[in-house]
Amino acid sequence: MSIIDKAKELLSKDNVDKAKAVLTDENIDAAAAKAKEVAPDSVDKVIDQVADKAKEFGG
């Protein structure tokens, strides 16, 4: 099985639905806060942008 086949398998509707269930705003905010603790201050804005996109995806 190639890496592409494995990626396609992981992108099943069931797995996407499971990911969306975990992507609550609270979990995203907690992950972003933890990332900001270990990342340099210069990337805080990028972390916030990624968190916002994750919140949109989680819908």
C-alpha distance matrix in Angstrom:
0.0 3.8 6.7 8.1 6.1 6.8 10.2 10.9 10.4 12.8 15.2 16.3 20.0 20.4 18.9 21.0 24.0 23.6 23.5 26.6 28.4 28.1 29.1 32.8 35.2 36.4 33.0 32.4 35.9 35.4 32.2 34.0 37.0 35.0 33.3 36.8 38.1 35.8 35.4 38.3 40.7 39.9 36.6 38.1 38.4 34.7 33.8 36.1 34.6 31.1 32.6 34.3 31.2 29.4 32.5 32.4 28.7 29.7 32.5
3.8 0.0 3.8 5.3 5.2 6.4 8.7 10.0 10.8 12.6 14.5 16.4 20.1 21.0 19.1 20.6 24.0 23.7 23.1 26.0 28.2 27.7 28.3 32.0 34.1 35.5 32.1 31.1 34.5 34.2 30.8 32.3 35.4 33.5 31.5 34.8 36.3 33.9 33.2 35.8 38.2 37.2 33.9 35.6 35.8 32.1 31.5 33.9 32.2 28.8 30.6 32.4 29.2 27.7 31.0 30.7 27.2 28.6 31.4
6.7 3.8 0.0 3.8 5.4 5.0 6.1 8.6 9.8 10.5 12.4 14.9 18.5 19.4 17.0 18.2 21.8 21.4 20.3 23.2 25.5 24.8 25.1 28.9 30.8 32.1 28.7 27.6 30.9 30.6 27.2 28.6 31.7 29.9 27.8 31.1 32.6 30.3 29.5 32.2 34.5 33.5 30.2 31.9 32.1 28.4 27.7 30.2 28.6 25.1 27.0 28.8 25.7 24.3 27.7 27.6 24.2 25.6 28.6
8.1 5.3 3.8 0.0 3.8 5.4 5.0 6.2 8.6 9.9 10.7 13.1 16.6 18.1 16.2 16.9 20.4 20.7 19.6 22.2 24.8 24.6 24.6 28.3 30.2 31.9 28.8 27.4 30.9 31.0 27.7 28.8 32.2 30.8 28.6 31.8 33.7 31.6 30.5 33.1 35.1 33.8 30.5 32.0 31.8 28.0 27.6 29.8 27.8 24.5 26.5 27.8 24.5 23.3 26.6 26.0 22.5 24.3 26.9
6.1 5.2 5.4 3.8 0.0 3.8 5.4 5.1 6.2 8.7 10.0 11.5 15.2 16.4 14.9 16.3 19.5 19.8 19.4 22.1 24.3 24.4 24.9 28.6 30.9 32.6 29.4 28.5 32.1 32.1 29.0 30.5 33.8 32.4 30.5 33.9 35.6 33.7 32.9 35.7 37.7 36.7 33.2 34.5 34.3 30.6 29.9 31.9 30.0 26.6 28.2 29.5 26.2 24.6 27.6 27.0 23.4 24.7 27.3
6.8 6.4 5.0 5.4 3.8 0.0 3.8 5.4 5.0 6.3 8.8 10.5 14.3 14.8 12.8 14.5 17.7 17.4 16.9 20.0 21.9 21.6 22.4 26.1 28.5 29.8 26.5 25.8 29.4 29.1 26.0 27.8 31.0 29.3 27.7 31.2 32.7 30.8 30.4 33.4 35.4 34.8 31.2 32.4 32.5 28.9 27.8 29.9 28.4 24.8 26.1 27.8 24.7 22.8 25.8 25.7 22.0 22.9 25.8
10.2 8.7 6.1 5.0 5.4 3.8 0.0 3.8 5.4 5.1 6.3 9.2 12.6 13.7 11.3 12.2 15.8 15.8 14.7 17.4 19.9 19.6 19.8 23.6 25.7 27.3 24.2 23.1 26.6 26.7 23.6 25.1 28.4 27.1 25.3 28.6 30.4 28.7 28.0 30.8 32.7 31.8 28.2 29.3 29.2 25.6 24.6 26.6 24.9 21.4 22.8 24.3 21.1 19.4 22.5 22.2 18.6 19.9 22.7
10.9 10.0 8.6 6.2 5.1 5.4 3.8 0.0 3.8 5.4 5.2 7.0 10.5 12.2 10.8 11.5 14.8 15.6 15.1 17.4 19.9 20.3 20.6 24.2 26.6 28.5 25.6 24.6 28.2 28.7 25.8 27.2 30.7 29.6 28.0 31.2 33.2 31.8 30.9 33.8 35.3 34.4 30.8 31.6 31.2 27.6 26.8 28.3 26.3 23.0 24.3 25.3 21.9 20.3 23.1 22.3 18.6 19.9 22.3
10.4 10.8 9.8 8.6 6.2 5.0 5.4 3.8 0.0 3.8 5.5 5.8 9.6 10.3 9.0 10.9 13.8 14.0 14.3 16.9 18.8 19.2 20.2 23.8 26.5 28.1 25.1 24.6 28.4 28.4 25.7 27.6 30.9 29.7 28.4 31.8 33.6 32.2 31.8 34.9 36.5 36.0 32.3 32.9 32.8 29.4 28.0 29.6 28.0 24.4 25.3 26.5 23.4 21.3 23.8 23.4 19.6 20.2 22.8
12.8 12.6 10.5 9.9 8.7 6.3 5.1 5.4 3.8 0.0 3.8 5.5 8.9 9.0 6.5 8.4 11.5 11.2 10.9 13.8 15.7 15.8 16.7 20.4 23.0 24.4 21.4 20.9 24.7 24.6 21.9 23.9 27.1 25.9 24.8 28.2 29.9 28.7 28.4 31.6 33.2 32.8 29.1 29.5 29.5 26.2 24.6 26.2 24.8 21.2 21.8 23.3 20.4 18.0 20.6 20.6 16.8 17.2 20.1
15.2 14.5 12.4 10.7 10.0 8.8 6.3 5.2 5.5 3.8 0.0 3.8 6.5 8.1 6.2 6.3 9.8 10.7 10.2 12.3 14.8 15.4 15.7 19.3 21.7 23.7 21.0 20.2 23.9 24.5 21.9 23.5 26.9 26.2 24.9 28.1 30.2 29.3 28.6 31.6 32.8 32.2 28.5 28.7 28.3 25.0 23.8 24.9 23.1 19.7 20.4 21.4 18.2 16.2 18.6 18.0 14.2 15.0 17.5
16.3 16.4 14.9 13.1 11.5 10.5 9.2 7.0 5.8 5.5 3.8 0.0 3.8 5.4 5.3 6.3 8.6 10.0 10.7 12.5 14.4 15.8 16.6 19.9 22.8 24.7 22.2 21.9 25.7 26.2 24.0 25.9 29.2 28.6 27.6 30.8 32.9 32.1 31.7 34.8 35.9 35.5 31.7 31.7 31.2 28.1 26.6 27.4 25.8 22.5 22.7 23.4 20.4 18.2 20.0 19.3 15.6 15.8 17.9
20.0 20.1 18.5 16.6 15.2 14.3 12.6 10.5 9.6 8.9 6.5 3.8 0.0 3.8 5.5 5.1 6.1 8.6 9.8 10.5 12.3 14.5 15.2 18.1 21.0 23.2 21.1 20.9 24.6 25.5 23.8 25.5 28.8 28.6 28.0 30.9 33.1 32.8 32.4 35.4 36.1 35.8 32.0 31.6 30.9 28.1 26.6 26.8 25.2 22.2 22.0 22.2 19.4 17.2 18.3 17.4 13.8 13.7 15.2
20.4 21.0 19.4 18.1 16.4 14.8 13.7 12.2 10.3 9.0 8.1 5.4 3.8 0.0 3.8 5.5 5.1 6.2 8.7 10.0 10.7 12.8 14.4 17.1 20.4 22.1 19.9 20.3 24.0 24.4 22.9 25.2 28.1 27.7 27.5 30.6 32.4 32.2 32.2 35.5 36.3 36.4 32.6 32.0 31.7 29.0 27.0 27.4 26.3 23.1 22.4 23.1 20.6 17.9 18.9 18.6 15.1 14.1 16.0
18.9 19.1 17.0 16.2 14.9 12.8 11.3 10.8 9.0 6.5 6.2 5.3 5.5 3.8 0.0 3.8 5.4 5.0 6.2 8.6 9.9 10.9 12.4 15.6 18.7 20.2 17.6 17.8 21.6 21.7 19.9 22.2 25.2 24.5 24.1 27.4 29.1 28.7 28.7 32.0 33.0 33.1 29.3 28.9 28.9 26.0 24.0 24.7 23.7 20.3 19.8 20.9 18.5 15.6 17.1 17.3 13.7 12.8 15.5
21.0 20.6 18.2 16.9 16.3 14.5 12.2 11.5 10.9 8.4 6.3 6.3 5.1 5.5 3.8 0.0 3.8 5.4 5.1 6.2 8.7 10.1 10.5 13.7 16.5 18.6 16.3 15.9 19.7 20.5 18.7 20.5 23.8 23.6 23.0 25.9 28.1 27.9 27.6 30.6 31.3 31.2 27.4 26.8 26.4 23.6 21.8 22.2 20.9 17.7 17.3 17.9 15.3 12.6 14.0 13.8 10.1 9.7 12.2
24.0 24.0 21.8 20.4 19.5 17.7 15.8 14.8 13.8 11.5 9.8 8.6 6.1 5.1 5.4 3.8 0.0 3.8 5.4 5.1 6.3 8.9 9.9 12.3 15.6 17.5 15.8 16.0 19.6 20.4 19.3 21.3 24.3 24.4 24.3 27.1 29.1 29.3 29.3 32.4 32.9 33.0 29.3 28.3 27.8 25.5 23.4 23.3 22.3 19.4 18.2 18.6 16.5 13.7 14.1 14.0 10.8 9.2 11.1
23.6 23.7 21.4 20.7 19.8 17.4 15.8 15.6 14.0 11.2 10.7 10.0 8.6 6.2 5.0 5.4 3.8 0.0 3.8 5.5 5.1 6.6 8.8 11.4 14.9 16.1 13.9 14.7 18.3 18.5 17.4 19.9 22.5 22.2 22.4 25.5 27.1 27.3 27.7 31.0 31.7 32.2 28.5 27.4 27.5 25.2 22.7 22.9 22.5 19.3 17.9 19.0 17.3 13.9 14.6 15.5 12.4 10.2 12.9
23.5 23.1 20.3 19.6 19.4 16.9 14.7 15.1 14.3 10.9 10.2 10.7 9.8 8.7 6.2 5.1 5.4 3.8 0.0 3.8 5.4 5.3 6.2 9.6 12.7 14.1 11.5 11.7 15.5 15.8 14.3 16.5 19.4 19.2 19.1 22.1 23.9 24.0 24.2 27.4 28.1 28.5 24.7 23.8 23.8 21.4 19.0 19.3 18.8 15.6 14.4 15.7 13.9 10.5 11.6 12.8 9.6 7.9 11.3
26.6 26.0 23.2 22.2 22.1 20.0 17.4 17.4 16.9 13.8 12.3 12.5 10.5 10.0 8.6 6.2 5.1 5.5 3.8 0.0 3.8 5.4 5.0 7.6 10.6 12.7 11.1 11.1 14.6 15.7 14.8 16.6 19.5 20.0 20.0 22.5 24.7 25.2 25.2 28.2 28.3 28.7 25.0 23.6 23.3 21.2 18.9 18.5 17.9 15.1 13.5 14.0 12.4 9.2 9.3 10.1 7.3 4.8 7.7
28.4 28.2 25.5 24.8 24.3 21.9 19.9 19.9 18.8 15.7 14.8 14.4 12.3 10.7 9.9 8.7 6.3 5.1 5.4 3.8 0.0 3.8 5.6 6.9 10.6 11.8 10.4 11.7 14.9 15.4 15.2 17.5 19.8 20.2 20.9 23.5 25.2 26.0 26.5 29.6 29.8 30.6 27.0 25.3 25.3 23.6 20.9 20.4 20.3 17.7 15.5 16.2 15.4 11.9 11.4 12.8 10.7 7.4 9.6
28.1 27.7 24.8 24.6 24.4 21.6 19.6 20.3 19.2 15.8 15.4 15.8 14.5 12.8 10.9 10.1 8.9 6.6 5.3 5.4 3.8 0.0 3.8 5.7 9.2 9.7 7.4 8.9 12.2 12.2 11.8 14.4 16.6 16.6 17.5 20.2 21.7 22.5 23.1 26.4 26.8 27.8 24.3 22.6 23.1 21.4 18.3 18.2 18.7 15.9 13.5 15.0 14.6 10.8 10.8 13.2 11.2 8.2 11.2
29.1 28.3 25.1 24.6 24.9 22.4 19.8 20.6 20.2 16.7 15.7 16.6 15.2 14.4 12.4 10.5 9.9 8.8 6.2 5.0 5.6 3.8 0.0 3.8 6.5 8.1 6.2 6.3 9.8 10.8 10.2 12.1 14.7 15.4 15.8 18.1 20.1 21.1 21.2 24.3 24.2 25.0 21.5 19.7 19.8 18.2 15.3 14.9 15.1 12.5 10.0 11.2 10.9 7.2 7.0 9.6 8.2 5.4 8.6
32.8 32.0 28.9 28.3 28.6 26.1 23.6 24.2 23.8 20.4 19.3 19.9 18.1 17.1 15.6 13.7 12.3 11.4 9.6 7.6 6.9 5.7 3.8 0.0 3.8 5.3 5.3 6.2 8.6 9.9 10.7 12.3 14.2 15.5 16.6 18.4 20.2 21.8 22.2 25.0 24.5 25.7 22.4 20.1 20.1 19.2 16.2 15.0 15.8 14.0 10.7 11.5 12.2 9.1 7.2 10.3 10.1 6.8 8.7
35.2 34.1 30.8 30.2 30.9 28.5 25.7 26.6 26.5 23.0 21.7 22.8 21.0 20.4 18.7 16.5 15.6 14.9 12.7 10.6 10.6 9.2 6.5 3.8 0.0 3.8 5.5 5.1 6.0 8.5 9.9 10.4 12.1 14.2 15.2 16.3 18.4 20.4 20.5 23.0 22.0 23.2 20.1 17.4 17.3 17.0 14.1 12.3 13.4 12.3 8.7 9.1 10.9 8.6 6.0 9.5 10.6 8.2 9.3
36.4 35.5 32.1 31.9 32.6 29.8 27.3 28.5 28.1 24.4 23.7 24.7 23.2 22.1 20.2 18.6 17.5 16.1 14.1 12.7 11.8 9.7 8.1 5.3 3.8 0.0 3.8 5.5 5.1 6.1 8.6 9.9 10.5 12.3 14.2 15.3 16.7 19.0 19.8 22.4 21.6 23.3 20.5 17.7 18.3 18.2 14.9 13.5 15.5 14.3 10.6 11.9 14.0 11.4 9.6 13.2 14.0 11.4 12.9
33.0 32.1 28.7 28.8 29.4 26.5 24.2 25.6 25.1 21.4 21.0 22.2 21.1 19.9 17.6 16.3 15.8 13.9 11.5 11.1 10.4 7.4 6.2 5.3 5.5 3.8 0.0 3.8 5.5 5.1 6.2 8.6 9.8 10.6 12.2 14.2 15.5 17.1 18.1 21.1 20.9 22.6 19.5 17.1 18.1 17.4 13.8 13.4 15.2 13.2 9.9 12.1 13.4 10.3 9.7 13.4 13.2 10.8 13.3
32.4 31.1 27.6 27.4 28.5 25.8 23.1 24.6 24.6 20.9 20.2 21.9 20.9 20.3 17.8 15.9 16.0 14.7 11.7 11.1 11.7 8.9 6.3 6.2 5.1 5.5 3.8 0.0 3.8 5.4 5.1 6.1 8.6 9.9 10.5 12.2 14.3 15.8 16.0 18.8 18.4 19.6 16.4 14.1 14.7 13.8 10.4 9.9 11.4 9.4 6.1 8.6 10.0 7.2 7.1 10.8 11.1 9.6 12.1
35.9 34.5 30.9 30.9 32.1 29.4 26.6 28.2 28.4 24.7 23.9 25.7 24.6 24.0 21.6 19.7 19.6 18.3 15.5 14.6 14.9 12.2 9.8 8.6 6.0 5.1 5.5 3.8 0.0 3.8 5.5 5.1 6.1 8.6 9.8 10.5 12.4 14.7 15.0 17.4 16.5 18.2 15.4 12.5 13.4 13.5 10.0 8.9 11.5 10.6 7.0 9.2 11.8 9.9 9.2 12.9 14.0 12.6 14.5
35.4 34.2 30.6 31.0 32.1 29.1 26.7 28.7 28.4 24.6 24.5 26.2 25.5 24.4 21.7 20.5 20.4 18.5 15.8 15.7 15.4 12.2 10.8 9.9 8.5 6.1 5.1 5.4 3.8 0.0 3.8 5.5 5.1 6.2 8.6 9.9 10.8 13.0 14.2 17.1 16.8 18.9 16.3 13.7 15.5 15.4 11.6 11.5 14.3 12.9 9.8 12.6 14.8 12.4 12.2 16.0 16.5 14.8 17.2
32.2 30.8 27.2 27.7 29.0 26.0 23.6 25.8 25.7 21.9 21.9 24.0 23.8 22.9 19.9 18.7 19.3 17.4 14.3 14.8 15.2 11.8 10.2 10.7 9.9 8.6 6.2 5.1 5.5 3.8 0.0 3.8 5.4 5.1 6.1 8.6 10.0 11.1 12.0 15.2 15.5 17.3 14.3 12.4 14.2 13.3 9.5 10.5 12.8 10.7 8.4 11.9 13.3 10.8 11.8 15.4 15.3 14.2 17.1
34.0 32.3 28.6 28.8 30.5 27.8 25.1 27.2 27.6 23.9 23.5 25.9 25.5 25.2 22.2 20.5 21.3 19.9 16.5 16.6 17.5 14.4 12.1 12.3 10.4 9.9 8.6 6.1 5.1 5.5 3.8 0.0 3.8 5.4 5.0 6.2 8.7 10.2 10.1 12.8 12.5 14.0 11.1 8.8 10.5 10.0 6.2 7.0 9.8 8.5 6.4 9.8 11.8 10.4 11.4 14.7 15.3 14.9 17.3
37.0 35.4 31.7 32.2 33.8 31.0 28.4 30.7 30.9 27.1 26.9 29.2 28.8 28.1 25.2 23.8 24.3 22.5 19.4 19.5 19.8 16.6 14.7 14.2 12.1 10.5 9.8 8.6 6.1 5.1 5.4 3.8 0.0 3.8 5.4 5.1 6.4 9.1 10.0 12.3 11.7 14.2 12.1 9.3 11.8 12.3 8.8 9.2 12.6 12.0 9.8 12.8 15.3 13.9 14.3 17.8 18.7 17.9 20.1
35.0 33.5 29.9 30.8 32.4 29.3 27.1 29.6 29.7 25.9 26.2 28.6 28.6 27.7 24.5 23.6 24.4 22.2 19.2 20.0 20.2 16.6 15.4 15.5 14.2 12.3 10.6 9.9 8.6 6.2 5.1 5.4 3.8 0.0 3.8 5.4 5.1 6.8 8.7 11.8 12.4 15.0 12.8 11.0 14.0 13.8 10.2 11.8 14.8 13.4 11.8 15.3 17.1 15.3 16.3 19.8 20.0 19.2 21.9
33.3 31.5 27.8 28.6 30.5 27.7 25.3 28.0 28.4 24.8 24.9 27.6 28.0 27.5 24.1 23.0 24.3 22.4 19.1 20.0 20.9 17.5 15.8 16.6 15.2 14.2 12.2 10.5 9.8 8.6 6.1 5.0 5.4 3.8 0.0 3.8 5.4 5.5 5.9 9.3 10.3 12.2 9.6 8.5 11.5 10.7 7.4 9.9 12.6 11.0 10.4 14.0 15.4 14.1 15.9 18.9 19.0 18.9 21.7
36.8 34.8 31.1 31.8 33.9 31.2 28.6 31.2 31.8 28.2 28.1 30.8 30.9 30.6 27.4 25.9 27.1 25.5 22.1 22.5 23.5 20.2 18.1 18.4 16.3 15.3 14.2 12.2 10.5 9.9 8.6 6.2 5.1 5.4 3.8 0.0 3.8 5.5 5.1 7.2 7.1 9.7 7.9 6.1 9.5 10.0 7.3 9.1 12.3 12.0 11.3 14.4 16.4 15.8 17.1 20.0 20.8 20.8 23.2
38.1 36.3 32.6 33.7 35.6 32.7 30.4 33.2 33.6 29.9 30.2 32.9 33.1 32.4 29.1 28.1 29.1 27.1 23.9 24.7 25.2 21.7 20.1 20.2 18.4 16.7 15.5 14.3 12.4 10.8 10.0 8.7 6.4 5.1 5.4 3.8 0.0 3.8 5.9 8.0 8.7 11.9 10.9 9.5 13.2 13.7 11.0 12.8 16.1 15.5 14.6 17.8 19.9 18.9 20.0 23.2 23.8 23.5 26.0
35.8 33.9 30.3 31.6 33.7 30.8 28.7 31.8 32.2 28.7 29.3 32.1 32.8 32.2 28.7 27.9 29.3 27.3 24.0 25.2 26.0 22.5 21.1 21.8 20.4 19.0 17.1 15.8 14.7 13.0 11.1 10.2 9.1 6.8 5.5 5.5 3.8 0.0 3.8 6.7 9.0 11.5 10.4 10.4 14.0 13.7 11.4 14.2 16.9 15.8 15.7 19.1 20.5 19.5 21.3 24.3 24.4 24.4 27.2
35.4 33.2 29.5 30.5 32.9 30.4 28.0 30.9 31.8 28.4 28.6 31.7 32.4 32.2 28.7 27.6 29.3 27.7 24.2 25.2 26.5 23.1 21.2 22.2 20.5 19.8 18.1 16.0 15.0 14.2 12.0 10.1 10.0 8.7 5.9 5.1 5.9 3.8 0.0 3.8 6.4 8.1 6.8 7.6 11.1 10.6 9.1 12.2 14.5 13.8 14.4 17.5 18.8 18.4 20.4 23.0 23.3 23.9 26.5
38.3 35.8 32.2 33.1 35.7 33.4 30.8 33.8 34.9 31.6 31.6 34.8 35.4 35.5 32.0 30.6 32.4 31.0 27.4 28.2 29.6 26.4 24.3 25.0 23.0 22.4 21.1 18.8 17.4 17.1 15.2 12.8 12.3 11.8 9.3 7.2 8.0 6.7 3.8 0.0 3.8 5.3 6.0 7.4 10.6 11.0 10.6 13.2 15.3 15.5 16.4 19.1 20.5 20.7 22.6 24.9 25.6 26.4 28.8
40.7 38.2 34.5 35.1 37.7 35.4 32.7 35.3 36.5 33.2 32.8 35.9 36.1 36.3 33.0 31.3 32.9 31.7 28.1 28.3 29.8 26.8 24.2 24.5 22.0 21.6 20.9 18.4 16.5 16.8 15.5 12.5 11.7 12.4 10.3 7.1 8.7 9.0 6.4 3.8 0.0 3.8 5.4 5.4 8.4 10.0 10.0 11.6 14.0 15.0 15.6 17.8 19.7 20.4 21.7 24.0 25.2 26.0 27.9
39.9 37.2 33.5 33.8 36.7 34.8 31.8 34.4 36.0 32.8 32.2 35.5 35.8 36.4 33.1 31.2 33.0 32.2 28.5 28.7 30.6 27.8 25.0 25.7 23.2 23.3 22.6 19.6 18.2 18.9 17.3 14.0 14.2 15.0 12.2 9.7 11.9 11.5 8.1 5.3 3.8 0.0 3.8 5.8 7.4 8.5 9.8 11.6 13.1 14.3 15.8 17.5 19.0 20.2 21.9 23.6 24.8 26.2 28.0
36.6 33.9 30.2 30.5 33.2 31.2 28.2 30.8 32.3 29.1 28.5 31.7 32.0 32.6 29.3 27.4 29.3 28.5 24.7 25.0 27.0 24.3 21.5 22.4 20.1 20.5 19.5 16.4 15.4 16.3 14.3 11.1 12.1 12.8 9.6 7.9 10.9 10.4 6.8 6.0 5.4 3.8 0.0 3.8 5.4 5.2 6.3 8.7 10.0 10.7 12.4 14.4 15.6 16.6 18.5 20.3 21.2 22.6 24.6
38.1 35.6 31.9 32.0 34.5 32.4 29.3 31.6 32.9 29.5 28.7 31.7 31.6 32.0 28.9 26.8 28.3 27.4 23.8 23.6 25.3 22.6 19.7 20.1 17.4 17.7 17.1 14.1 12.5 13.7 12.4 8.8 9.3 11.0 8.5 6.1 9.5 10.4 7.6 7.4 5.4 5.8 3.8 0.0 3.8 5.4 5.1 6.2 8.7 10.0 10.5 12.4 14.4 15.3 16.5 18.6 20.0 21.0 22.7
38.4 35.8 32.1 31.8 34.3 32.5 29.2 31.2 32.8 29.5 28.3 31.2 30.9 31.7 28.9 26.4 27.8 27.5 23.8 23.3 25.3 23.1 19.8 20.1 17.3 18.3 18.1 14.7 13.4 15.5 14.2 10.5 11.8 14.0 11.5 9.5 13.2 14.0 11.1 10.6 8.4 7.4 5.4 3.8 0.0 3.8 5.4 5.1 6.3 8.8 9.9 10.6 12.6 14.3 15.4 16.8 18.6 20.0 21.3
34.7 32.1 28.4 28.0 30.6 28.9 25.6 27.6 29.4 26.2 25.0 28.1 28.1 29.0 26.0 23.6 25.5 25.2 21.4 21.2 23.6 21.4 18.2 19.2 17.0 18.2 17.4 13.8 13.5 15.4 13.3 10.0 12.3 13.8 10.7 10.0 13.7 13.7 10.6 11.0 10.0 8.5 5.2 5.4 3.8 0.0 3.8 5.3 5.0 6.2 8.5 9.8 10.6 12.3 14.2 15.4 16.6 18.3 20.0
33.8 31.5 27.7 27.6 29.9 27.8 24.6 26.8 28.0 24.6 23.8 26.6 26.6 27.0 24.0 21.8 23.4 22.7 19.0 18.9 20.9 18.3 15.3 16.2 14.1 14.9 13.8 10.4 10.0 11.6 9.5 6.2 8.8 10.2 7.4 7.3 11.0 11.4 9.1 10.6 10.0 9.8 6.3 5.1 5.4 3.8 0.0 3.8 5.4 5.2 6.1 8.6 10.0 10.5 12.3 14.4 15.3 16.4 18.4
36.1 33.9 30.2 29.8 31.9 29.9 26.6 28.3 29.6 26.2 24.9 27.4 26.8 27.4 24.7 22.2 23.3 22.9 19.3 18.5 20.4 18.2 14.9 15.0 12.3 13.5 13.4 9.9 8.9 11.5 10.5 7.0 9.2 11.8 9.9 9.1 12.8 14.2 12.2 13.2 11.6 11.6 8.7 6.2 5.1 5.3 3.8 0.0 3.8 5.5 5.0 6.2 8.7 9.8 10.5 12.5 14.3 15.2 16.6
34.6 32.2 28.6 27.8 30.0 28.4 24.9 26.3 28.0 24.8 23.1 25.8 25.2 26.3 23.7 20.9 22.3 22.5 18.8 17.9 20.3 18.7 15.1 15.8 13.4 15.5 15.2 11.4 11.5 14.3 12.8 9.8 12.6 14.8 12.6 12.3 16.1 16.9 14.5 15.3 14.0 13.1 10.0 8.7 6.3 5.0 5.4 3.8 0.0 3.8 5.4 5.1 6.3 8.7 9.9 10.8 12.5 14.3 15.5
31.1 28.8 25.1 24.5 26.6 24.8 21.4 23.0 24.4 21.2 19.7 22.5 22.2 23.1 20.3 17.7 19.4 19.3 15.6 15.1 17.7 15.9 12.5 14.0 12.3 14.3 13.2 9.4 10.6 12.9 10.7 8.5 12.0 13.4 11.0 12.0 15.5 15.8 13.8 15.5 15.0 14.3 10.7 10.0 8.8 6.2 5.2 5.5 3.8 0.0 3.8 5.4 5.1 6.2 8.7 9.9 10.5 12.3 14.2
32.6 30.6 27.0 26.5 28.2 26.1 22.8 24.3 25.3 21.8 20.4 22.7 22.0 22.4 19.8 17.3 18.2 17.9 14.4 13.5 15.5 13.5 10.0 10.7 8.7 10.6 9.9 6.1 7.0 9.8 8.4 6.4 9.8 11.8 10.4 11.3 14.6 15.7 14.4 16.4 15.6 15.8 12.4 10.5 9.9 8.5 6.1 5.0 5.4 3.8 0.0 3.8 5.5 5.0 6.2 8.7 9.8 10.5 12.4
34.3 32.4 28.8 27.8 29.5 27.8 24.3 25.3 26.5 23.3 21.4 23.4 22.2 23.1 20.9 17.9 18.6 19.0 15.7 14.0 16.2 15.0 11.2 11.5 9.1 11.9 12.1 8.6 9.2 12.6 11.9 9.8 12.8 15.3 14.0 14.4 17.8 19.1 17.5 19.1 17.8 17.5 14.4 12.4 10.6 9.8 8.6 6.2 5.1 5.4 3.8 0.0 3.8 5.4 5.1 6.4 8.8 9.9 10.7
31.2 29.2 25.7 24.5 26.2 24.7 21.1 21.9 23.4 20.4 18.2 20.4 19.4 20.6 18.5 15.3 16.5 17.3 13.9 12.4 15.4 14.6 10.9 12.2 10.9 14.0 13.4 10.0 11.8 14.8 13.3 11.8 15.3 17.1 15.4 16.4 19.9 20.5 18.8 20.5 19.7 19.0 15.6 14.4 12.6 10.6 10.0 8.7 6.3 5.1 5.5 3.8 0.0 3.8 5.4 5.0 6.2 8.6 9.8
29.4 27.7 24.3 23.3 24.6 22.8 19.4 20.3 21.3 18.0 16.2 18.2 17.2 17.9 15.6 12.6 13.7 13.9 10.5 9.2 11.9 10.8 7.2 9.1 8.6 11.4 10.3 7.2 9.9 12.4 10.8 10.4 13.9 15.3 14.1 15.8 18.9 19.5 18.4 20.7 20.4 20.2 16.6 15.3 14.3 12.3 10.5 9.8 8.7 6.2 5.0 5.4 3.8 0.0 3.8 5.4 5.0 6.1 8.5
32.5 31.0 27.7 26.6 27.6 25.8 22.5 23.1 23.8 20.6 18.6 20.0 18.3 18.9 17.1 14.0 14.1 14.6 11.6 9.3 11.4 10.8 7.0 7.2 6.0 9.6 9.7 7.1 9.2 12.2 11.8 11.4 14.3 16.3 15.9 17.1 20.0 21.3 20.4 22.6 21.7 21.9 18.5 16.5 15.4 14.2 12.3 10.5 9.9 8.7 6.2 5.1 5.4 3.8 0.0 3.8 5.4 5.1 6.2
32.4 30.7 27.6 26.0 27.0 25.7 22.2 22.3 23.4 20.6 18.0 19.3 17.4 18.6 17.3 13.8 14.0 15.5 12.8 10.1 12.8 13.2 9.6 10.3 9.5 13.2 13.4 10.8 12.9 16.0 15.4 14.7 17.8 19.8 18.9 20.0 23.2 24.3 23.0 24.9 24.0 23.6 20.3 18.6 16.8 15.4 14.4 12.5 10.8 9.9 8.7 6.4 5.0 5.4 3.8 0.0 3.8 5.5 5.0
28.7 27.2 24.2 22.5 23.4 22.0 18.6 18.6 19.6 16.8 14.2 15.6 13.8 15.1 13.7 10.1 10.8 12.4 9.6 7.3 10.7 11.2 8.2 10.1 10.6 14.0 13.2 11.1 14.0 16.5 15.3 15.3 18.7 20.0 19.0 20.8 23.8 24.4 23.3 25.6 25.2 24.8 21.2 20.0 18.6 16.6 15.3 14.3 12.5 10.5 9.8 8.8 6.2 5.0 5.4 3.8 0.0 3.8 5.2
29.7 28.6 25.6 24.3 24.7 22.9 19.9 19.9 20.2 17.2 15.0 15.8 13.7 14.1 12.8 9.7 9.2 10.2 7.9 4.8 7.4 8.2 5.4 6.8 8.2 11.4 10.8 9.6 12.6 14.8 14.2 14.9 17.9 19.2 18.9 20.8 23.5 24.4 23.9 26.4 26.0 26.2 22.6 21.0 20.0 18.3 16.4 15.2 14.3 12.3 10.5 9.9 8.6 6.1 5.1 5.5 3.8 0.0 3.8
32.5 31.4 28.6 26.9 27.3 25.8 22.7 22.3 22.8 20.1 17.5 17.9 15.2 16.0 15.5 12.2 11.1 12.9 11.3 7.7 9.6 11.2 8.6 8.7 9.3 12.9 13.3 12.1 14.5 17.2 17.1 17.3 20.1 21.9 21.7 23.2 26.0 27.2 26.5 28.8 27.9 28.0 24.6 22.7 21.3 20.0 18.4 16.6 15.5 14.2 12.4 10.7 9.8 8.5 6.2 5.0 5.2 3.8 0.0
